[in-house]
Amino acid sequence: MTEAREHFTIKEIHEDAEAASRTIGAFDEIAKTAEEVSKAKYDLYVVTGAGTSLHAGIAASYAFYGLLGLPFIPFHAVELVHTASNVLKGRRSLLIAISQSGESSDTLRAVRKAKEYGAEVLGVTNFPESSLARESRYKLITRAGEEKAVVATKTYVAQLTALYGFCVALAQRMGADVGGLLNEIKNAGDLVRGALKSEEEVKRLAKYVRPFADAYVLGSDVTYPTALEAALKLKEGCLIHSEAFPAPEFRHGPISLVDSSSLILALYPPRKRKEAHQAFHKVIVETHEAGATVIAIAEDGDDAPKECSDFILRVPTITPLFASLVYVVPCQLLTYYVAIAKGLNPDQPRRLTKVVKLG
């Protein structure tokens, strides 16, 4: 096994908390952007990106629905290019475009197409001098620092932090009482740091995951966006074929494939989302009874996974709308340590490249 500290991937995962803290440390800038957006009174919000950046947008959509009640539609950048006229035409629209480098060609094409139909753009990027930043009326600048590994980790956490902070600031501008939420998101770094405490348990179970060629990543409600991101990480970093589903949807066909050769990564919704938590648990019990190996990720104090899990990874309790900030951390760690167990290079997965800009 290669020594872990040789890789940028694990170094950058360990920088998740710092990336979150630096990003939310510029909350005054985030709040200023929110003030400008609130004055414009958009009637449709569309979020777009590719890969991990899109997953950050999908995660943010739950906060927008929950705090603002705004029409907020996630769209793959490659698909928005073809449907922009139907989605945006005739509306006062804001496109929230996310790209860590600000140079993703798919995302830039979506931005340019949206602007043709009158949409304004809020760019979320790690680089204020990037093409995306130049083409955006508004900007959210993440402060993740340079990310050298191809598999995105700390940049995703920074994107989430910026988007959640923006959502809270926008809700505040619209008159909502967000005092508790504001304090929590300003402490995003500490919450992420708490999730990193799962590392030793992840190291222990990586050898059990190594033989699996396929995995199902199940989420529900606020953990579903993290399921999408975790499935992508397992594909990219570990070369494990993985699919993400909302757990109740998994019953509509895919559960028939589950047997003793199956790996289930189960992202338990926070207990405060009682209905989602109960429905999720029932599905995980079924998969365990079918013989699957189950790795649960659950908040501290949630005893439900003990009934139907082979391993449990814990994350700090957090406001459910911000769940992705902590749930993604053990997924990143699992990707890294399974890649190491398989003798893979976690920094440079085969056939993948990324746009890297130097800050």
N, C-alpha and C positions, 0 to 999 in steps of 0.2 A: 504494500500500500504506500502510495506517495505521501510524503509529509504534508499535512493540511496547509501549513502556513506558507507553502511555496506558491499557492494559488491566489490570484486576484479575487476569485469568486468568494472565498470565505472571508478574506480581508474586507471585501465590500459588504458582505452580509453583516459583519461586525460593525460596519459604519452606518447601518440602517438608522440607528437611534440618533446619531449625530446629524445625519442628513435631514431627519424629521425636525430636530431642534433648530438647525440653521434655517430651514425653510420657514417654519412658523415664527422664528425670531424676526422675520420681516413682516409681521402681521399688519403693521401700519400700512405697508404698501398694498397688501392683500385687501385690507379694508377700504383703501382709497379706490382700488379697482371696483370693488363691490358697490361703492357709492356711485361711481360713474355709470355702472351697469343699471343700477336701480333707477336712476334718473331717466334712462332711455326707455323704460317700460316696454320691454320685449314681450310679445305674446307667445313665442315659441322658442324653446331652447333645444338645440341638437348638439350632442357630443360625439366626436369622432376621433379615430386614431387607428393604429394597426398593432396587433399583437398585445403585448403587455400594456401599452399606452391605452388601448381601447378598454382593456379590463379595468384600468383605473377610472375611466369614464363611466363604465357600467356601475362600478362600486359607488361612485359619486352620485349616480342617479337615485340611489336609495335615500341618500341624505336630502337631495332636492325634493323628492316626493314627500319625505317625512317632515321636513322643516318648512318647506315653502309651498307645497301643493301646486307646483308649477308644471306645465307640460314640458317634459324633458325626455328626449328620445335618443337613445344610443344608436349609432350607425357605424358599421364598418366603413372605413375610408374608401376602400375599393368599390363598395356598393353605392355609397352616397354619390359618387361621380355619375352613376347611371340614373339615379332617382331624384336628384336634387330639385329638378323643376317641380315634380309632384309634391315634394315635401315642403319646399321653401317658398315657392312662388305665391305672391299675394299676401304674405304674412310679414310681420315685423319680427325677424328671426335673429337669434344670436347663435352662431356656431362656435362651440368650445372645441378647439382642435388641440390634441395632445401629441407631443413628440419630444422625446428626451433630447435629441440632437437639434431639433428644429429643422432637419433636412430630409425627413422621410418623404420620398417622392410620392407615395400613395396619399399621404396626408396633405401634402402641398397641392396635389391635383384636386383633392376634395375641397380644400380651402378656396382655390381659384374658381372652381365650378360654383360653389355656394355664393361667392361674391358676384358672380354673373347674375344671380337671381336675387340680389339685393340684401343678402345676409351680411351682418357685421360679424367680426371674428374676434374671439378671445383666445389667444395662443398660450398654451401651457408648455414651457420648455425650460431646459437647463441652461440655455445659452441666449442671452439677451441680444446678441448680434446675429442671430441665425435668420435664415430666410423666413421661417414661420413668424418670428418676432417682428420682422420688418413688414410682413403682410397683414399683421393683426392690428386692429384698432385698440384693443385692450391686451394686457399681458399679465400672466402669472409666472414669475420666474422661480423655478425650484433651485435649491442650493445643495445638490447632492455631491458636488465635486466631480472630478473625472471618474468615469466608470470604464475600466479596461476589459473586464470579462464580457463576452458576448451575451451571456445570460443576464438579463436585467434583474437587479435586486434592489439596491439602495435607491436607484432612480424611481422605481415604482413606489416605494415608501414615501419618497419626497413628493411625487405627483399626488398621491392620496392626501398627504398632509396639506398641500396647497389647495386642493379642491375642497376638502372638508373645511379648511379655514375660510375659504371664499364663501362657501355655502352658509356657514355660521354668520359671517359678516353681512352677507346679503339678507339673511333672515333678521338680523339686528336692524338693518336699515329699513326693513319693512315693518318694524314695530314689534317683533317677537321678543319674548323674554328668553334670552339665550345665555344668561350669566353662567350657569353650571356647565353648559356645553363649551362656552368660550374658555373657561378655566381648563377643561379637560383637553381640548385640542391644543392649547398652549403648552400642555405637559405631554404632548405626543411622544417626545423623545423618551421620557421615563416609561411610558406604557410599552413602547417598542423594546426598550431595554429589558423590561420584565419578561417579554415573550422570548427573548434570546436565552433565558435561563433553561429553556427546553433542550439546549444543545447536547448535554451529556446523555440524555435519554435517546435523542435522535442518533447519536453515535452508536449506542448500544443496539438499536433495532435495525440499523442499516444493513447488517449482514443477513437479516431475515427477509428484507425486501429484495436484495440482490438477485435471487433466482427468478423473480416474476418478470414476464415479458409484457403483461397487460395489467392495467389497473383501471378501476372506476373511481372517480373522485366525486363524491356526493356532497352537495350543500343544500341549503334551503333559505329562502328569504335573504337576509343580509349576508349569509355566508356563501351564497351561490356565486357571486363575482369572484370570490377567492378560489372557489372550486375551478372556475375557468382558468385562473392564473396558475393554480397548482398543477392542473393537467398539462398546461403548456410547458411548465418547468420540467415535469417528468419526461415529456417528449424531448425537449431540447437538451437537457443536461444529463439524463440517465438513459436515453434511448429506450424508454418504456412506453409502449403504446398506451395512451391514457385518454379517457373520455370523461367529460364533466356533465353532470345532470343535476337538476333539482331532484331531491330524493323521491318525492311523490311521483314525479314524472318517470322515474326509473322503473316503476311498477308497470308502465305501459309498454312492455315488450322487453327491454334490456335485461330485466331481472331474470329472465329465463336462461340467460347465459351463465349465471352465477353457480359455481360449484367449488370444490376444494382447491381448484387451481387459481381461484380468483383473489385479487387483492382489492380491498375497499379502503379508500381514504375517506373518512367520514368527518365532515366539518359541522359539528353540532351548533345549531343556532343558539345564541344566548338565551338563558332561561326566561328573561323578561319577554321574549317573543314566544309566549307560552304555546299558542296554537301551532306555530311552525316547529317548535321544539318537540312537541308530542307527536306530530305527524312524521317528523324526521326519524325519531327514535323507533317507531314501529317498523319503518323500512329497514333500518340497520339491524334490528332483531331478526328480520326475515333473511337478510343476507348472511348473517352469522349462522343461523340455523341451517342454511343451505351449504355450509362448509367453508365459506370465505374466510380469509384472514383479514381482520378488521383493525385498522389503525384509526383511532378517534382523536380528533383535536377538539378540545372543549375548554370552556372557561373554568377557572378555579372554583371548586365547590360543587360542580355538576356531577352528581353520582350516577346519572342515567347510563353513561357509557360502560360502567363496570359490568352491566348485565350482558353485554354483547360485544366486547372488544378484547382483542389480544394485547393491544398496546394503547396507552392513552398519553397524549402530549397535552400539556396544560398551557393556557394563555391567561393573561390578566383579565379580570372583569372590566368591561368597557361599555360605554354607551353603545347600544346595538348598531346605531347608524354609522358608527366609526369602526365596526368590527374588523373590516379588512386590514386595518393597520396592524393588528396583533396576530390575526389568524394566518396571515401570509408568512410570517417569520419562520415557524416550524416547517412550513412547506418548502421554503428556500433552503433551510438547513438539511432537510431530508433529501432534496435534490442533490445537494453537494456531497453529502456523505455516502449516498448510494452510488453516485458517479465514481467516487474514490474506491469504494468497495468493488466496483466492476472494472477498475483499471482504466477509466476514461479520463480524458482531459476536460475538466469542468469549465475551463476558461474558453475553450475553442471547440464547441460541438461541430461535428462534421456538417458540411454544406451550408453553414450559417455564417453570416457576416453582420456587422452593424456599422452604422455611421458613427464615428467617434470624432468629436470636436474637442480641442484643447481649450480649457478655460483661461 
